[in-house]
Amino acid sequence: MMMKVCGVALAACLALLNAHGGAAPAADLKIFGSRVTKMVIGDIGAGFERDTGHKLTVVTDVAAVMKRRIEQGEAVDLAVLVNFQADDLIRQGKLIADTRADVMKSGIGVAVRRGAPKPDISTVDAFKRTLLAARSITYLKEGASTLHLDRVFDQLGIAEALKQKTIQPMTEAVSEMVASGEAELGIIVIPNILSVPGAELVGPLPPEIQSYIVFTAAVSAQSPNQQAARDVIKLMTSPAAVQSIRQKGMEPG
């Protein structure tokens, strides 16, 4: 029944797109986004491709890296980045302001290897003790969650204590490192954890130190396929997309 409802919602969205301005000529659309974007497009993209003739290719990397690639002139049709990164690219004229849309948001969670004991992170003090007791931790080298975590660790007075046992990958490999046993604890946005079978979500950060990462879509000012890219943003805010977003541990933007 859920799949049927999703299919009906997606069909209605596509019909609406075609009713307003007609379908754009078929295009190969290059989308920059992190793993969460690829996960959602993977759920809702096939029907869109079938009904429009467009092809959607999601290129994934850490959002900060994607931003630099756009600044350096790499061709892209649509970007789904962290909100403040997208806003900066709009100010630079790299993305189109009137296409901006917050499509989803996610809290930060803690991961352990599947089957491993789950430590206590229910309070700020418990989270602090768990980090200090862990043999190793991992979180992104750069990213919106990294900026937040670095501030939190400074506020908790544990930044120096964690340095020697912290691994910071350049890619979105935090959950994979936990799953493989390379790190005992991983800290990253929740859908990233849920997407890796060998990793298990302990829970979200305590509310007092939680931060919600907002993912914002906008069309490239240099794209030759701007109408088609705008239609993808409509797709990513459709009822079908909202269902997919929620299933992956996020909330619509």
N, C-alpha and C positions, 0 to 999 in steps of 0.2 A: 504493500500500500504506500509506504514512504517513497519507494522508487517511482511509483505511478504518479504521485503528487508532484515529485521533483520534475518528472518528465513533462507533466502538464504545465507547470510553472515556467519551465524553460521554453516550451513551445509558445506559450503566451507572450513571453518576453521577446522572442524572435519575431513573432507576428507584429508586435508593437513597433519593433525596429524597422521592419519593412514597410509598415503603414505610414511612417513619418519620414518622408524623404527618399524612400526606396532603398534597396540594397546597394552597397558600394560594389564596384567591380572587384572580382576575386583578387586577393593580395596575400603575399607571404608576410605575416606580421611577426616582427622580432620584439619580444617582451623581455625587459630586464626586471628581475625580481629575485627575492630570496626564496628559500625552500617553500615557505608557506604559500607563495604565489603559485608555484608549480603544482603544489598539492591541490589547490582549489581549481586551477585551470584544468588539471587532469580529470576532475570530476565533471565539469560543465562544458569543457571545450569541444568534445566530440560532436555534440549536437549542433553547436554553433558552426563548426567547420562544415558539417554536412549540409546545413540549411543555407549557408552564405557562400560557400566555396572558398572562404578564406582559410589559410593555414596558420596555426598559432604555434610559435616556437618560443618556449620560455628558457632564457639563459639565466642560470642561477649563480649567485656568488653572495658574499657578504654585502649588505646594502651600501656601506661606505665605499667599497671597491667599485660597485656599479656606478655610484655617483662620480667618482674620478674618471671612469671610462667615458661617461657622457661629457664631462668637462673637457676631456682630451679629444673629443670630436668623433667618437665611435658612433656609427649609425645605429639607430634604434627607433622603433615606432611608438612604443609605450613603456613607461617606467613605473614600477610599483616599489617605492622606497619608503624609508621611515619619514614621517611627516615633515620634520624640520629639514631633512635633506631635499625632499621634493620642493619645499618652499624656497630653499636657497637656489635651486636650479631654475625655478620660475623667475626669481629676481634677476638671475643672470640671462634670462631670455632663452634658456635651453628647453624649457617645458612651457606649455601653453596654459596660462592662468585659468581661463574659463573652462578647462577640462578637468581641473583638480577635483578629486573625490577621495575622501577617507573611506576605504573599502573594508578594512578589518582591523582589529586590535587584539593583542594578546598580552597576558601577564607572564612574568618570569617564573620558572619552576626549577626544582632540583631533581636530578636524575641519579639513579644508581643502576648497576648491572642487574638485569632481570634475575630474580631469585635471591638477590643479596638482602640482608637485613635492612630495613628502612629506618634511618636515623630520625631523631626528633627534631623537627623544624617548626613546631607549632607556635613558638613564641620567638621574639627577637633574641632573647637570652639563650634559648635552646638552639636556635640557628647558629649563633656565635659559637657555642660550645661544640656543636657538630663540625663546624668548619675547622676549629682549632684541633679537634681530635682526629680529623681525616688524614690519611696518609698522603693523599694528593687530591687536588681539585682542578677542574678545567672550566674555562669560559673563554669567549671569543677574544682575540687579540684586539679587535676594534669593532665597534658597533654601538647601537643605542643602549643595549643591555649592559655593555661594558662600561660606558660612561656612568650609568647608574650604580653598578656594582662597585666601581672604584670609589665613588662617593660614600656608599654605605660602609665599605670596609674601613675607610678613613674615619667615619663617624663612630664606628664601633671600636676603633683603636686596634684593629687587627691586621692592617694592611701590611706592615713589615713582617709579621709572623707568617702570613700566607705566601709571601713572595717566593720563598725557597721551594715550596711544594705546589706551585701553580704552573699549569701548562696552558698556553694560550695559542690555539691554532689560528692560522690565517684564513681558513675556510670554515664552513658551517659543520665541522666534524666533531663538535662537542659530544653529542649523544653517541656517535660511533666509538669515540675514545672510551667512553664509559662502558659501552657494550663489550668492547674487546678487552677490558680490564686495564687499559693504559692509565686510567684515572679512576679514583674511587667515587668522586662526586662530580657531577656536571651541573652547570647553572646556565640556562638558556631559555628562550621563549618556549612555552609549554607545547605547542604543536610540533616543534622540532623533536622533542623527547618522544611524543606519541608516535612519530613517524618511523622510529627505529625499533624493530622487534626485540633486539637484545637489550634495550634500555627500558627502565621502568620509572614512571613518575612517582616521586615521593610525595610531592604536593607543591602548591604555590608558595612563594615567599610569604612570610607573615604580613598581614595587611599594613602594618605601620611602615614597612620598608618595601612594599610592592611598588612596581612601576608598570604601566601599561604602554606597550610599544604600539603605535598607530602606523599602519601601512597605508600610504597615500598613492593613488594612481594619477598620472597625467600624461598627456600626449606630447611627443617630441615636436618641437617647433620645426625641425628639419625633416620630419617624416613625409614621404610622398603619399602615405595612406592614412591621412588624418581622420577622415570620416569613419573608416573601418576601425581605427584604433579607438575612436570615441564610442563606437558600438560595443567594443570589448569592455570598456569601462561600464557601460549600461548593463552588460551581461554580468559583470562582477558585483553589481549592486542589486541584481535581480533576486526574486524569492529562491530560485534554485541555488544561487551562490550563497545566500544567507544560510540555507540549510547545510551546505557543505562546510561553510565557515564554522558553524556551531558544532558540527560533528567532529571537527578537528581541534576542539578545545579553545576556540576563539569566539569573539563577538563581532557582529558587523560594525563597521566604522561609524 
